[in-house]
Amino acid sequence: MNFQMSVDYIGYVYALTIAVGGMIGFLTKGSLTSCFMGLGVGCISGFAAYRSSQEEKNWGLSLLVSVCLTALMGYRFISSWKFMPSGLVAGFSLIMVLRYGYRALNQEKKKDK
């Protein structure tokens, strides 16, 4: 039997959300930093979703990106108390941290069996 890992659609949606958010930041506020960082992190996250779609145990890059965004945008949210965009990105990133953390823990449990 040949089992194949399903596509990481949630990871792709996360990557697209980050990239589109960066472009929206540029279009609404003229922020080049938002544009470049959003597109850059979105591309890295998209690549990470592609890797985790190819092999279930390739969750490390996805976890790293989501942890970094949770910390950065969480800090910005706490500093400003503005939900858009920092609170939204921090919340979405935290969900991704929990998702990939759960995947990592399950992988460790499978090794122990």
MMTF fields as JSON, N, C-alpha, C and O atoms, coordinates in Angstrom:
{
  "mmtfVersion": "1.0.0",
  "mmtfProducer": "UNKNOWN",
  "numBonds": 451,
  "numAtoms": 452,
  "numGroups": 113,
  "numChains": 1,
  "numModels": 1,
  "chainsPerModel": [1],
  "groupsPerChain": [113],
  "chainIdList": ["A"],
  "bondAtomList": [4, 2, 8, 6, 12, 10, 16, 14, 20, 18, 24, 22, 28, 26, 32, 30, 36, 34, 40, 38, 44, 42, 48, 46, 52, 50, 56, 54, 60, 58, 64, 62, 68, 66, 72, 70, 76, 74, 80, 78, 84, 82, 88, 86, 92, 90, 96, 94, 100, 98, 104, 102, 108, 106, 112, 110, 116, 114, 120, 118, 124, 122, 128, 126, 132, 130, 136, 134, 140, 138, 144, 142, 148, 146, 152, 150, 156, 154, 160, 158, 164, 162, 168, 166, 172, 170, 176, 174, 180, 178, 184, 182, 188, 186, 192, 190, 196, 194, 200, 198, 204, 202, 208, 206, 212, 210, 216, 214, 220, 218, 224, 222, 228, 226, 232, 230, 236, 234, 240, 238, 244, 242, 248, 246, 252, 250, 256, 254, 260, 258, 264, 262, 268, 266, 272, 270, 276, 274, 280, 278, 284, 282, 288, 286, 292, 290, 296, 294, 300, 298, 304, 302, 308, 306, 312, 310, 316, 314, 320, 318, 324, 322, 328, 326, 332, 330, 336, 334, 340, 338, 344, 342, 348, 346, 352, 350, 356, 354, 360, 358, 364, 362, 368, 366, 372, 370, 376, 374, 380, 378, 384, 382, 388, 386, 392, 390, 396, 394, 400, 398, 404, 402, 408, 406, 412, 410, 416, 414, 420, 418, 424, 422, 428, 426, 432, 430, 436, 434, 440, 438, 444, 442, 448, 446],
  "bondOrderList": [1, 1, 1, 1, 1, 1, 1, 1, 1, 1, 1, 1, 1, 1, 1, 1, 1, 1, 1, 1, 1, 1, 1, 1, 1, 1, 1, 1, 1, 1, 1, 1, 1, 1, 1, 1, 1, 1, 1, 1, 1, 1, 1, 1, 1, 1, 1, 1, 1, 1, 1, 1, 1, 1, 1, 1, 1, 1, 1, 1, 1, 1, 1, 1, 1, 1, 1, 1, 1, 1, 1, 1, 1, 1, 1, 1, 1, 1, 1, 1, 1, 1, 1, 1, 1, 1, 1, 1, 1, 1, 1, 1, 1, 1, 1, 1, 1, 1, 1, 1, 1, 1, 1, 1, 1, 1, 1, 1, 1, 1, 1, 1],
  "groupList": [{"groupName": "MET", "atomNameList": ["N", "CA", "C", "O"], "elementList": ["N", "C", "C", "O"], "formalChargeList": [0, 0, 0, 0], "bondAtomList": [1, 0, 2, 1, 3, 2], "bondOrderList": [1, 1, 2], "singleLetterCode": "M", "chemCompType": "L-PEPTIDE LINKING"}, {"groupName": "ASN", "atomNameList": ["N", "CA", "C", "O"], "elementList": ["N", "C", "C", "O"], "formalChargeList": [0, 0, 0, 0], "bondAtomList": [1, 0, 2, 1, 3, 2], "bondOrderList": [1, 1, 2], "singleLetterCode": "N", "chemCompType": "L-PEPTIDE LINKING"}, {"groupName": "PHE", "atomNameList": ["N", "CA", "C", "O"], "elementList": ["N", "C", "C", "O"], "formalChargeList": [0, 0, 0, 0], "bondAtomList": [1, 0, 2, 1, 3, 2], "bondOrderList": [1, 1, 2], "singleLetterCode": "F", "chemCompType": "L-PEPTIDE LINKING"}, {"groupName": "GLN", "atomNameList": ["N", "CA", "C", "O"], "elementList": ["N", "C", "C", "O"], "formalChargeList": [0, 0, 0, 0], "bondAtomList": [1, 0, 2, 1, 3, 2], "bondOrderList": [1, 1, 2], "singleLetterCode": "Q", "chemCompType": "L-PEPTIDE LINKING"}, {"groupName": "SER", "atomNameList": ["N", "CA", "C", "O"], "elementList": ["N", "C", "C", "O"], "formalChargeList": [0, 0, 0, 0], "bondAtomList": [1, 0, 2, 1, 3, 2], "bondOrderList": [1, 1, 2], "singleLetterCode": "S", "chemCompType": "L-PEPTIDE LINKING"}, {"groupName": "VAL", "atomNameList": ["N", "CA", "C", "O"], "elementList": ["N", "C", "C", "O"], "formalChargeList": [0, 0, 0, 0], "bondAtomList": [1, 0, 2, 1, 3, 2], "bondOrderList": [1, 1, 2], "singleLetterCode": "V", "chemCompType": "L-PEPTIDE LINKING"}, {"groupName": "ASP", "atomNameList": ["N", "CA", "C", "O"], "elementList": ["N", "C", "C", "O"], "formalChargeList": [0, 0, 0, 0], "bondAtomList": [1, 0, 2, 1, 3, 2], "bondOrderList": [1, 1, 2], "singleLetterCode": "D", "chemCompType": "L-PEPTIDE LINKING"}, {"groupName": "TYR", "atomNameList": ["N", "CA", "C", "O"], "elementList": ["N", "C", "C", "O"], "formalChargeList": [0, 0, 0, 0], "bondAtomList": [1, 0, 2, 1, 3, 2], "bondOrderList": [1, 1, 2], "singleLetterCode": "Y", "chemCompType": "L-PEPTIDE LINKING"}, {"groupName": "ILE", "atomNameList": ["N", "CA", "C", "O"], "elementList": ["N", "C", "C", "O"], "formalChargeList": [0, 0, 0, 0], "bondAtomList": [1, 0, 2, 1, 3, 2], "bondOrderList": [1, 1, 2], "singleLetterCode": "I", "chemCompType": "L-PEPTIDE LINKING"}, {"groupName": "GLY", "atomNameList": ["N", "CA", "C", "O"], "elementList": ["N", "C", "C", "O"], "formalChargeList": [0, 0, 0, 0], "bondAtomList": [1, 0, 2, 1, 3, 2], "bondOrderList": [1, 1, 2], "singleLetterCode": "G", "chemCompType": "PEPTIDE LINKING"}, {"groupName": "ALA", "atomNameList": ["N", "CA", "C", "O"], "elementList": ["N", "C", "C", "O"], "formalChargeList": [0, 0, 0, 0], "bondAtomList": [1, 0, 2, 1, 3, 2], "bondOrderList": [1, 1, 2], "singleLetterCode": "A", "chemCompType": "L-PEPTIDE LINKING"}, {"groupName": "LEU", "atomNameList": ["N", "CA", "C", "O"], "elementList": ["N", "C", "C", "O"], "formalChargeList": [0, 0, 0, 0], "bondAtomList": [1, 0, 2, 1, 3, 2], "bondOrderList": [1, 1, 2], "singleLetterCode": "L", "chemCompType": "L-PEPTIDE LINKING"}, {"groupName": "THR", "atomNameList": ["N", "CA", "C", "O"], "elementList": ["N", "C", "C", "O"], "formalChargeList": [0, 0, 0, 0], "bondAtomList": [1, 0, 2, 1, 3, 2], "bondOrderList": [1, 1, 2], "singleLetterCode": "T", "chemCompType": "L-PEPTIDE LINKING"}, {"groupName": "LYS", "atomNameList": ["N", "CA", "C", "O"], "elementList": ["N", "C", "C", "O"], "formalChargeList": [0, 0, 0, 0], "bondAtomList": [1, 0, 2, 1, 3, 2], "bondOrderList": [1, 1, 2], "singleLetterCode": "K", "chemCompType": "L-PEPTIDE LINKING"}, {"groupName": "CYS", "atomNameList": ["N", "CA", "C", "O"], "elementList": ["N", "C", "C", "O"], "formalChargeList": [0, 0, 0, 0], "bondAtomList": [1, 0, 2, 1, 3, 2], "bondOrderList": [1, 1, 2], "singleLetterCode": "C", "chemCompType": "L-PEPTIDE LINKING"}, {"groupName": "ARG", "atomNameList": ["N", "CA", "C", "O"], "elementList": ["N", "C", "C", "O"], "formalChargeList": [0, 0, 0, 0], "bondAtomList": [1, 0, 2, 1, 3, 2], "bondOrderList": [1, 1, 2], "singleLetterCode": "R", "chemCompType": "L-PEPTIDE LINKING"}, {"groupName": "GLU", "atomNameList": ["N", "CA", "C", "O"], "elementList": ["N", "C", "C", "O"], "formalChargeList": [0, 0, 0, 0], "bondAtomList": [1, 0, 2, 1, 3, 2], "bondOrderList": [1, 1, 2], "singleLetterCode": "E", "chemCompType": "L-PEPTIDE LINKING"}, {"groupName": "TRP", "atomNameList": ["N", "CA", "C", "O"], "elementList": ["N", "C", "C", "O"], "formalChargeList": [0, 0, 0, 0], "bondAtomList": [1, 0, 2, 1, 3, 2], "bondOrderList": [1, 1, 2], "singleLetterCode": "W", "chemCompType": "L-PEPTIDE LINKING"}, {"groupName": "PRO", "atomNameList": ["N", "CA", "C", "O"], "elementList": ["N", "C", "C", "O"], "formalChargeList": [0, 0, 0, 0], "bondAtomList": [1, 0, 2, 1, 3, 2], "bondOrderList": [1, 1, 2], "singleLetterCode": "P", "chemCompType": "L-PEPTIDE LINKING"}],
  "groupTypeList": [0, 1, 2, 3, 0, 4, 5, 6, 7, 8, 9, 7, 5, 7, 10, 11, 12, 8, 10, 5, 9, 9, 0, 8, 9, 2, 11, 12, 13, 9, 4, 11, 12, 4, 14, 2, 0, 9, 11, 9, 5, 9, 14, 8, 4, 9, 2, 10, 10, 7, 15, 4, 4, 3, 16, 16, 13, 1, 17, 9, 11, 4, 11, 11, 5, 4, 5, 14, 11, 12, 10, 11, 0, 9, 7, 15, 2, 8, 4, 4, 17, 13, 2, 0, 18, 4, 9, 11, 5, 10, 9, 2, 4, 11, 8, 0, 5, 11, 15, 7, 9, 7, 15, 10, 11, 1, 3, 16, 13, 13, 13, 6, 13],
  "groupIdList": [1, 2, 3, 4, 5, 6, 7, 8, 9, 10, 11, 12, 13, 14, 15, 16, 17, 18, 19, 20, 21, 22, 23, 24, 25, 26, 27, 28, 29, 30, 31, 32, 33, 34, 35, 36, 37, 38, 39, 40, 41, 42, 43, 44, 45, 46, 47, 48, 49, 50, 51, 52, 53, 54, 55, 56, 57, 58, 59, 60, 61, 62, 63, 64, 65, 66, 67, 68, 69, 70, 71, 72, 73, 74, 75, 76, 77, 78, 79, 80, 81, 82, 83, 84, 85, 86, 87, 88, 89, 90, 91, 92, 93, 94, 95, 96, 97, 98, 99, 100, 101, 102, 103, 104, 105, 106, 107, 108, 109, 110, 111, 112, 113],
  "secStructList": [7, 7, 7, 7, 7, 7, 7, 7, 2, 2, 2, 2, 2, 2, 2, 2, 2, 2, 2, 2, 2, 2, 2, 2, 2, 2, 2, 2, 2, 7, 7, 2, 2, 2, 2, 2, 2, 2, 2, 2, 2, 2, 2, 2, 2, 2, 2, 2, 2, 2, 2, 2, 2, 2, 7, 6, 6, 7, 7, 2, 2, 2, 2, 2, 2, 2, 2, 2, 2, 2, 2, 2, 2, 2, 2, 2, 2, 2, 2, 2, 7, 7, 0, 0, 0, 0, 0, 2, 2, 2, 2, 2, 2, 2, 2, 2, 2, 2, 2, 2, 2, 2, 2, 2, 2, 2, 2, 2, 2, 2, 2, 2, 7],
  "xCoordList": [0.842, 0.0, 0.885, 1.927, 0.458, 1.192, 0.301, -0.662, 0.63, -0.131, 0.592, 1.818, -0.174, 0.42, -0.176, -1.376, 0.673, 0.224, -0.666, -0.386, -1.728, -2.614, -1.968, -1.008, -2.496, -1.978, -2.255, -3.332, -1.292, -1.406, -2.151, -1.557, -3.448, -4.248, -4.241, -4.192, -4.289, -4.295, -2.988, -2.992, -1.874, -0.589, -0.524, 0.045, -1.108, -1.148, -2.035, -1.692, -3.161, -4.042, -3.326, -3.426, -2.614, -1.832, -0.797, -0.676, -0.059, 0.958, 0.325, 0.846, -0.782, -1.461, -1.985, -1.916, -2.5, -3.007, -1.893, -2.087, -0.734, 0.402, 0.848, 1.084, 0.965, 1.416, 0.415, 0.811, -0.856, -1.888, -1.946, -2.144, -1.776, -1.754, -0.629, -0.812, 0.524, 1.638, 1.334, 1.663, 0.702, 0.334, -0.735, -0.695, -1.679, -2.712, -2.084, -2.478, -1.104, -0.4, 0.287, 0.315, 0.836, 1.463, 0.424, 0.612, -0.669, -1.673, -2.41, -2.76, -2.644, -3.413, -2.54, -2.948, -1.351, -0.493, 0.786, 1.523, 1.045, 2.272, 3.518, 4.624, 3.351, 4.457, 5.204, 4.704, 6.4, 7.224, 7.677, 7.828, 7.893, 8.301, 7.223, 7.524, 5.974, 4.867, 4.824, 4.618, 5.017, 4.969, 6.076, 5.81, 7.31, 8.438, 8.415, 8.672, 8.11, 8.075, 6.882, 7.019, 5.744, 4.579, 4.807, 4.513, 5.338, 5.607, 6.71, 6.616, 7.757, 8.868, 8.458, 8.731, 7.8, 7.363, 6.269, 6.207, 5.413, 4.388, 4.997, 4.533, 6.041, 6.726, 7.411, 7.326, 8.084, 8.747, 7.704, 7.904, 6.596, 5.541, 4.896, 4.529, 4.758, 4.233, 5.16, 4.709, 6.466, 7.448, 7.387, 7.492, 7.218, 7.101, 5.858, 5.891, 4.749, 3.524, 3.724, 3.222, 4.457, 4.768, 5.589, 5.317, 6.594, 7.434, 6.622, 6.786, 5.746, 4.954, 3.889, 3.406, 3.527, 2.619, 3.331, 2.716, 4.616, 5.384, 5.729, 5.722, 6.029, 6.46, 5.918, 6.176, 5.179, 4.523, 5.497, 5.141, 6.707, 7.651, 8.411, 9.291, 8.107, 8.734, 7.932, 7.568, 7.661, 6.878, 7.749, 7.22, 9.052, 9.946, 9.943, 9.832, 10.062, 10.084, 8.739, 8.695, 7.669, 6.335, 6.186, 5.649, 6.664, 6.603, 7.468, 7.043, 8.66, 9.561, 8.953, 8.986, 8.404, 7.792, 6.632, 6.523, 5.775, 4.605, 4.99, 4.343, 6.029, 6.499, 7.044, 6.735, 7.85, 8.42, 7.328, 7.379, 6.351, 5.271, 4.393, 3.92, 4.174, 3.4, 4.104, 3.469, 5.412, 6.174, 6.214, 5.941, 6.55, 6.681, 5.345, 5.235, 4.348, 3.066, 2.332, 1.555, 2.577, 2.031, 2.604, 1.879, 3.9, 4.549, 3.97, 3.695, 3.79, 3.231, 1.785, 1.37, 1.022, -0.357, -0.402, -1.188, 0.424, 0.441, 0.907, 0.443, 1.823, 2.314, 1.261, 1.171, 0.468, -0.464, -1.934, -2.749, -2.276, -3.645, -4.529, -5.737, -3.92, -4.678, -4.795, -3.793, -6.028, -6.242, -5.778, -5.242, -5.976, -5.576, -4.269, -4.157, -3.31, -3.224, -2.539, -2.605, -1.867, -0.997, -1.751, -1.267, -2.898, -3.65, -4.166, -4.148, -4.624, -5.127, -4.01, -4.183, -2.875, -1.752, -1.206, -0.862, -1.126, -0.647, -1.582, -1.121, -2.877, -3.837, -3.785, -3.782, -3.743, -3.666, -2.353, -2.327, -1.268, 0.032, 0.051, 0.65, -0.601, -0.669, -1.43, -1.053, -2.485, -3.214, -2.295, -2.333, -1.469, -0.537, 0.54, 0.952, 1.001, 1.968, 1.364, 2.016, 0.12, -0.543, -0.731, -0.574, -1.064, -1.271, 0.012, 0.02, 1.093, 2.352, 2.988, 3.691, 2.743, 3.208, 2.52, 3.149, 1.225, 0.47, 1.014, 1.158, 1.314, 1.873, 3.226, 3.521, 4.037, 5.348, 5.212, 5.934, 4.289, 4.088, 3.574, 4.004, 2.66, 2.157, 3.241, 3.269, 4.126, 5.243, 6.157, 6.65, 6.385, 7.213, 6.539, 7.208, 5.226, 4.489, 4.566, 4.656, 4.531, 4.62, 5.996, 6.115, 7.034, 8.39, 8.505, 9.177, 7.839, 7.947, 7.267, 7.63, 6.305, 5.565, 6.325, 5.837],
  "yCoordList": [-1.183, 0.0, 1.243, 1.281, 2.239, 3.49, 4.61, 5.006, 5.118, 6.21, 7.511, 7.577, 8.554, 9.844, 10.872, 10.856, 11.766, 12.83, 13.787, 14.106, 14.238, 15.175, 16.554, 16.854, 17.364, 18.71, 19.566, 19.482, 20.38, 21.256, 22.536, 23.611, 22.404, 23.54, 24.677, 25.851, 24.323, 25.35, 26.136, 27.355, 25.449, 26.123, 27.059, 28.147, 26.632, 27.489, 28.714, 29.811, 28.539, 29.666, 30.654, 31.867, 30.136, 30.978, 31.786, 32.995, 31.138, 31.815, 32.895, 34.007, 32.576, 33.539, 34.72, 35.863, 34.455, 35.521, 36.49, 37.706, 35.954, 36.802, 37.635, 38.835, 37.019, 37.733, 38.817, 39.945, 38.49, 39.468, 40.587, 41.749, 40.25, 41.269, 42.269, 43.465, 41.789, 42.692, 43.625, 44.811, 43.08, 43.919, 44.941, 46.082, 44.54, 45.474, 46.581, 47.742, 46.228, 47.233, 48.263, 49.451, 47.803, 48.731, 49.599, 50.809, 48.995, 49.742, 50.767, 51.846, 50.432, 51.341, 52.37, 53.521, 51.975, 52.87, 53.272, 54.141, 52.643, 52.944, 52.367, 52.855, 51.345, 50.76, 49.713, 48.612, 50.077, 49.114, 47.969, 46.837, 48.262, 47.219, 46.146, 44.953, 46.571, 45.604, 44.766, 43.553, 45.414, 44.705, 43.659, 42.491, 44.081, 43.156, 42.052, 40.889, 42.413, 41.393, 40.448, 39.237, 40.98, 40.133, 39.164, 37.973, 39.69, 38.811, 37.813, 36.642, 38.275, 37.377, 36.257, 35.084, 36.629, 35.624, 34.745, 33.549, 35.331, 34.538, 33.492, 32.353, 33.885, 32.929, 31.822, 30.648, 32.197, 31.191, 30.237, 29.023, 30.809, 29.975, 29.083, 27.943, 29.587, 28.769, 27.61, 26.491, 27.889, 26.83, 25.798, 24.595, 26.281, 25.371, 24.501, 23.318, 25.092, 24.306, 23.264, 22.145, 23.633, 22.676, 21.51, 20.35, 21.823, 20.771, 19.855, 18.636, 20.444, 19.601, 18.814, 17.79, 19.286, 18.507, 17.307, 16.261, 17.448, 16.369, 15.277, 14.089, 15.695, 14.748, 15.23, 16.363, 14.384, 14.758, 15.269, 16.135, 14.747, 15.143, 16.429, 16.813, 17.097, 18.367, 19.546, 20.447, 19.556, 20.596, 21.679, 22.692, 21.495, 22.397, 23.828, 24.756, 24.029, 25.392, 26.086, 27.276, 25.355, 25.927, 26.371, 27.442, 25.544, 25.886, 27.102, 27.987, 27.166, 28.291, 29.603, 30.602, 29.613, 30.83, 31.284, 32.468, 30.363, 30.745, 31.191, 32.077, 30.593, 31.04, 32.463, 33.31, 32.724, 34.068, 35.112, 36.187, 34.807, 35.772, 35.947, 37.051, 34.883, 35.001, 35.94, 36.81, 35.766, 36.598, 38.058, 38.967, 38.282, 39.646, 40.379, 41.489, 39.763, 40.444, 40.483, 41.403, 39.498, 39.545, 40.715, 41.395, 40.948, 42.091, 43.407, 44.324, 43.488, 44.707, 44.929, 46.067, 43.844, 43.966, 44.455, 45.344, 43.892, 44.291, 45.738, 46.456, 46.159, 47.54, 48.555, 49.644, 48.203, 49.178, 48.915, 49.837, 47.696, 47.236, 47.476, 47.674, 47.457, 47.549, 46.149, 45.486, 45.711, 44.352, 44.17, 43.118, 45.181, 45.081, 45.801, 46.968, 45.192, 43.803, 42.905, 41.68, 43.534, 42.747, 41.704, 40.58, 42.028, 41.073, 39.908, 38.761, 40.209, 39.166, 38.203, 36.986, 38.754, 37.908, 37.113, 35.94, 37.746, 37.031, 35.878, 34.789, 36.108, 35.048, 33.905, 32.735, 34.25, 33.231, 32.457, 31.239, 33.163, 32.51, 31.588, 30.514, 31.995, 31.143, 29.856, 28.785, 29.956, 28.754, 27.828, 26.611, 28.403, 27.591, 26.972, 25.836, 27.693, 27.125, 25.914, 24.877, 26.039, 24.915, 23.745, 22.586, 24.047, 22.998, 22.224, 20.993, 22.944, 22.26, 21.661, 20.654, 22.273, 21.673, 20.351, 19.395, 20.299, 19.052, 17.994, 16.829, 18.404, 17.469, 16.935, 15.748, 17.819, 17.408, 16.414, 15.419, 16.684, 15.776, 14.422, 13.389, 14.418, 13.143, 12.357, 11.128, 13.05, 12.362, 11.698, 10.593, 12.37, 11.778, 10.556, 9.571, 10.605, 9.464, 8.276, 7.132, 8.545, 7.473, 6.819, 5.614, 7.596, 7.039, 6.102, 5.073, 6.468, 5.67, 4.318, 3.388, 4.182, 2.918, 1.897, 0.784],
  "zCoordList": [0.0, 0.0, 0.0, 0.654, -0.731, -0.809, -0.285, -0.942, 0.903, 1.493, 1.229, 1.311, 0.91, 0.626, 1.576, 1.851, 2.074, 2.955, 2.177, 1.022, 2.806, 2.134, 2.046, 2.756, 1.185, 0.967, 2.201, 2.791, 2.583, 3.748, 3.351, 3.262, 3.116, 2.678, 3.7, 3.332, 4.971, 6.015, 5.982, 6.152, 5.764, 5.652, 4.457, 4.543, 3.337, 2.148, 2.367, 1.926, 3.037, 3.334, 4.258, 4.075, 5.237, 6.153, 5.363, 5.565, 4.478, 3.676, 2.804, 2.712, 2.171, 1.313, 2.12, 1.667, 3.297, 4.163, 4.543, 4.52, 4.889, 5.262, 4.065, 4.204, 2.899, 1.699, 1.296, 1.004, 1.278, 0.91, 1.943, 1.589, 3.197, 4.242, 4.051, 4.273, 3.643, 3.357, 2.203, 2.243, 1.171, 0.022, 0.402, -0.058, 1.232, 1.686, 2.526, 2.417, 3.366, 4.154, 3.273, 3.595, 2.169, 1.226, 0.532, 0.408, 0.079, -0.67, 0.198, -0.278, 1.464, 2.32, 3.025, 3.18, 3.453, 4.232, 3.505, 3.971, 2.366, 1.631, 2.288, 2.054, 3.099, 3.848, 3.014, 2.785, 2.571, 1.834, 2.733, 2.274, 4.01, 4.95, 5.049, 5.023, 5.16, 5.212, 3.949, 4.002, 2.822, 1.544, 1.448, 1.165, 1.683, 1.549, 2.597, 2.286, 3.831, 4.881, 4.681, 4.858, 4.322, 4.088, 2.944, 3.053, 1.838, 0.7, 1.014, 0.646, 1.697, 2.035, 2.971, 2.715, 4.056, 5.031, 4.428, 4.711, 3.603, 2.926, 2.0, 1.948, 1.27, 0.38, 1.177, 0.817, 2.248, 3.093, 3.686, 3.723, 4.145, 4.723, 3.664, 3.953, 2.458, 1.365, 1.033, 0.789, 1.027, 0.805, 1.935, 1.695, 3.162, 4.302, 4.195, 4.534, 3.72, 3.527, 2.433, 2.535, 1.39, 0.325, 0.881, 0.57, 1.704, 2.289, 3.202, 3.168, 4.016, 4.914, 4.147, 4.631, 2.964, 2.124, 1.519, 1.31, 1.237, 0.634, 1.643, 1.319, 2.862, 3.899, 5.241, 5.647, 5.92, 7.174, 8.237, 9.037, 8.25, 9.298, 8.984, 9.755, 7.893, 7.555, 8.108, 7.352, 9.371, 10.003, 10.635, 11.091, 10.673, 11.402, 10.9, 11.701, 9.598, 9.054, 9.274, 9.583, 9.118, 9.353, 10.807, 11.091, 11.708, 13.129, 13.428, 14.171, 12.872, 13.1, 12.613, 13.332, 11.415, 10.865, 11.743, 12.061, 12.134, 12.923, 14.338, 14.896, 14.924, 16.245, 16.145, 16.984, 15.128, 14.953, 14.748, 15.345, 13.919, 13.689, 14.924, 15.194, 15.667, 16.908, 17.881, 18.477, 18.042, 18.97, 18.5, 19.284, 17.24, 16.73, 16.725, 17.247, 16.141, 16.044, 17.391, 17.65, 18.234, 19.589, 20.378, 21.105, 20.235, 20.88, 20.36, 21.134, 19.038, 18.448, 18.897, 19.118, 19.03, 19.495, 20.936, 21.264, 21.788, 23.2, 23.351, 24.237, 22.484, 22.54, 22.101, 22.669, 21.096, 20.53, 20.871, 20.824, 21.206, 21.424, 20.203, 20.332, 19.02, 17.774, 17.191, 16.923, 17.0, 16.517, 15.081, 14.734, 14.241, 12.837, 12.614, 12.991, 12.042, 11.622, 12.642, 12.545, 13.641, 14.517, 15.339, 15.473, 15.886, 16.686, 15.859, 16.306, 14.656, 13.771, 13.358, 13.406, 12.957, 12.534, 13.72, 13.576, 14.886, 16.077, 16.435, 16.777, 16.358, 16.666, 15.672, 16.055, 14.391, 13.351, 13.469, 13.288, 13.77, 13.92, 15.128, 15.077, 16.216, 17.402, 17.102, 17.579, 16.324, 15.916, 15.127, 15.308, 14.249, 13.462, 14.353, 14.115, 15.368, 16.323, 17.006, 17.128, 17.452, 18.114, 17.152, 17.538, 15.912, 14.904, 14.629, 14.665, 14.356, 14.052, 15.304, 15.223, 16.454, 17.702, 17.972, 18.425, 17.694, 17.839, 16.888, 17.26, 15.663, 14.684, 15.176, 15.032, 15.753, 16.253, 17.405, 17.458, 18.323, 19.453, 18.998, 19.511, 18.04, 17.511, 16.809, 16.88, 16.137, 15.463, 16.487, 16.259, 17.614, 18.669, 19.263, 19.578, 19.422, 19.966, 19.023, 19.468, 17.718, 16.735, 16.779, 16.554, 17.065, 17.158, 18.352, 18.282, 19.457, 20.666, 20.542, 21.262, 19.663, 19.527, 18.767, 18.57]
}
